[in-house]
């Protein structure tokens, strides 16, 4: 596989993360869980690509997908939602 292939795959995975991030009917927990799963798929693909091509830059590939930032934000959103629910229950 060439650099062009790896770039296209990273772009496609980044696009999938954006879809998950903005999916209108999913809960914050579902989005965070889906992004977690996608992140580990990206890690696995990166490891395989490194085996296929020793010049493959694993870190650059993962960073290009922006998955880590998106997953962290999704978990923050979920945590905030849970905190708001807890506060709401305590005030009722």
SVG drawing of the C-alpha trace seen along z (x, -y; Angstrom):
<svg xmlns="http://www.w3.org/2000/svg" viewBox="-39 -21 49 28">
<polyline fill="none" stroke="black" stroke-width="0.4" points="0.0,0.0 1.2,-3.5 1.0,-6.8 -2.0,-7.8 -3.9,-4.7 -3.0,-5.3 -4.1,-9.0 -7.4,-8.0 -8.1,-5.4 -7.3,-8.0 -9.6,-10.5 -12.4,-7.9 -12.0,-7.0 -12.0,-10.6 -15.3,-11.1 -16.8,-8.1 -15.8,-9.6 -17.5,-12.9 -20.7,-11.0 -20.6,-9.2 -19.9,-12.5 -22.9,-14.2 -25.4,-11.3 -28.6,-13.0 -30.4,-10.1 -27.6,-8.5 -26.9,-9.1 -23.7,-10.6 -22.8,-7.2 -23.5,-5.5 -21.4,-8.0 -18.5,-7.7 -18.6,-3.9 -18.7,-3.9 -15.8,-6.3 -13.9,-4.1 -14.5,-1.1 -13.5,-3.1 -10.3,-4.3 -9.2,-0.7 -10.0,0.3 -7.7,-2.6 -5.0,-1.4 -5.3,2.1 -5.2,0.9 -2.2,-1.2 -0.3,1.7 -1.1,3.9 -0.1,1.1 3.3,0.8 3.8,4.6 2.9,4.1 5.1,1.0 8.0,0.4 8.0,-3.3 4.4,-3.7 4.1,-6.4 1.7,-5.0 1.5,-8.2 0.8,-10.4 -1.9,-8.0 -3.7,-8.0 -3.4,-11.8 -4.8,-12.3 -8.0,-10.6 -8.4,-13.0 -10.1,-10.0 -8.4,-10.5 -9.7,-14.1 -13.2,-13.2 -13.4,-10.2 -12.2,-12.3 -14.7,-15.0 -17.5,-12.4 -16.7,-10.9 -16.6,-14.4 -20.0,-15.1 -21.3,-11.8 -19.8,-12.7 -21.4,-16.1 -24.7,-14.6 -24.5,-12.1 -23.5,-14.9 -26.5,-17.0 -28.8,-14.1 -27.4,-13.5 -27.8,-17.2 -31.3,-17.1 -32.2,-14.1 -30.8,-15.6 -32.9,-18.8 -36.2,-17.0"/>
</svg>
